[in-house]
Amino acid sequence: MQITMRICQSAIAALTVTVVFCSAAIAGNHEQKQQGINVGPGEMGFDAIIVNGPPITGDSVMSADHAEYPRGMTCAECHSVDFGIDVMSTASEQFVNNFPNLEQEQIWEKIVAFLPGRERFAIATVEDNAPTATTVDMVLDQEEKAFYVVSERGTEKLLQLRVNPNISAVRFAGWTVAEGGPKQWRSVQIKGTAEVIESTDPRFGNILDKYNLVRVSKPRAFRRFDIIKVTPKQIFYFDTTLGANKFSPYQIWRRAE
Ligand code: HEC
């Protein structure tokens, strides 16, 4: 009852919901379930209707008879959600756990379609527990299911990767304030490990051919570059259009052992 009261007060302040409505909500859970509080549309254009549920944890999964709710809402809008470290489930995994997933092969095809050539990524490397983010062009090798990056020798990320091969990389496309367009977003977030391949390595020349050098000739590339091979352990594919067919907008691809 206390929770309901609080929500009504804040709803009155923020949304000028009528007192009549609130007393109906306070009257009982049943009443509240039918009415809910309309807090307006999100980027998909559907109004969010708040109906408070019990506290849940990040790894909770809705039962089959959980009430349907408007597209674009998150669990946290109706539930207080404990994402504590011991729960070990993130907001993205919450979508994965609660909405249908594509087959691994289908997710891979979407990743490939999103990364057709030499694609600009932000990558993060770590030194002494502190991350550094830089930008690189990555090329997906579809056969090896690995990414290649050509990097000037001696860059900070190369120094860091030699000590700690853990790497994360992200590529994003979609609506921005400046560019506008439809409010849809896609991204690929990679977590994996990196190997530094020097030009003395017999693989170096072949990889350069796959990489599609655009700034310097091959002989120059041998003199000044190292290659980073990124082997993803896991890729989050995010695509807001998937929700239209009730799929989770977050899909996880995992490298088969
Ligand atoms: C629109 C509001 C709303 C949203 C969004 C929502 N829930 Fe709920 N949920 C409720 C309400 C209300 C109840 C209690 C229903 C009852 O008591 O009959 C509930 C109950 C539950 C329960 C316990 C009973 C059951 O049906 O499983 C779980 C678990 C749960 N929700 C998980 C989730 C998760 C996970 C998400 C997000 C993927 C989510 N809910 C999103 C409103 C919501």
Boltz pocket constraint, residues with backbone or C-beta under 6 A from the ligand:
constraints:
  - pocket:
      binder: B
      contacts: [[A, 49], [A, 50], [A, 51], [A, 52], [A, 53], [A, 54], [A, 56], [A, 57], [A, 60], [A, 61], [A, 62], [A, 63], [A, 64], [A, 65], [A, 66], [A, 67], [A, 68], [A, 69], [A, 70], [A, 73], [A, 74], [A, 75], [A, 76], [A, 77], [A, 78], [A, 79], [A, 94], [A, 95], [A, 98]]
      max_distance: 6.0
